[in-house]
Amino acid sequence: MARFPKLSGMRQVYELTVQMVLTSCGFGVPHYDFVQERSKLQEALAVKEEEGMEHYWKRRNAVSLNGKNTGITVD
């Protein structure tokens, strides 16, 4: 977490154990260049108070796409 900037609306960081990695030649993978940071998160936070973000997380992010509890809020 220390490597990421502290943002009020930041999400979770997952620690994984990787058992196998497959590679490919990558010949068809395009190059992408960094253009700039996205401003949408900061714009959304400017509209919401910190409590508003917590409410949003409880309402929208408490369960992952595969139905597991994300632990994003502590109740």
N, C-alpha and C positions, 0 to 999 in steps of 0.2 A: 504494500500500500504506500510505502514511503516514496516510491518512484512515480506516483501519480499525483497530479495537483489536487488539492483539497477543494472539492466542489460540493455545495449543498445537495445537489440532485444526483450525485454519483451513485452508481449501482454497485453490485457486488464483484468481488474478485474470487475466482475459484482456484483452488490448489488441486492439481490432478496428478495421478500417477499414470504415466503412459507406458503401456505394455508392448506396443508394436507401432512402428511408423512405416508407411509405404511411401515410396517416392516414384516420380515419373520424370520423363525427360524435361518437361516444362516448355517445350518448343512452342506450344500454342497459348501459353499464358502471357497476357499483355503486360506491358510496363505501366505502372501508375506512379504519378508524381504527387507529392504533398503540395497542396495548393494553399490551404489555410485551415485553422481550427474552425469548427462549426459553432455558430452562435445560438442555435435554437435552444439549447439547455439553459443558457444564461437568460435568454429572452423569456422563457417559460417561468423561470425562477423569479424574475422581476415582477411577474404578475401574482405569484403565489407567495404567501408567507411560509416560513419553515413548517408550521403546523399543517399548512395546506399540502405540502409535499408529502408529509407523513400520511395524511389522509388519502392522498392519491395512491401511494404505495400500498396501503392496506386494501384499498378498493381494487386496484388494477394489477399489482405485482406480488401478491402474497402467495400465489401458486404458479409454478412454472408451466410451460407448455405441455410437459408430460405429467402434470398433476401432482407434482411434489411441492411441499412447503419450501419456500425460498428462504425463510428466516430473515427477510429484509427489514422487518420491524420486530422489535422486542416488546411483547405484551406481558 
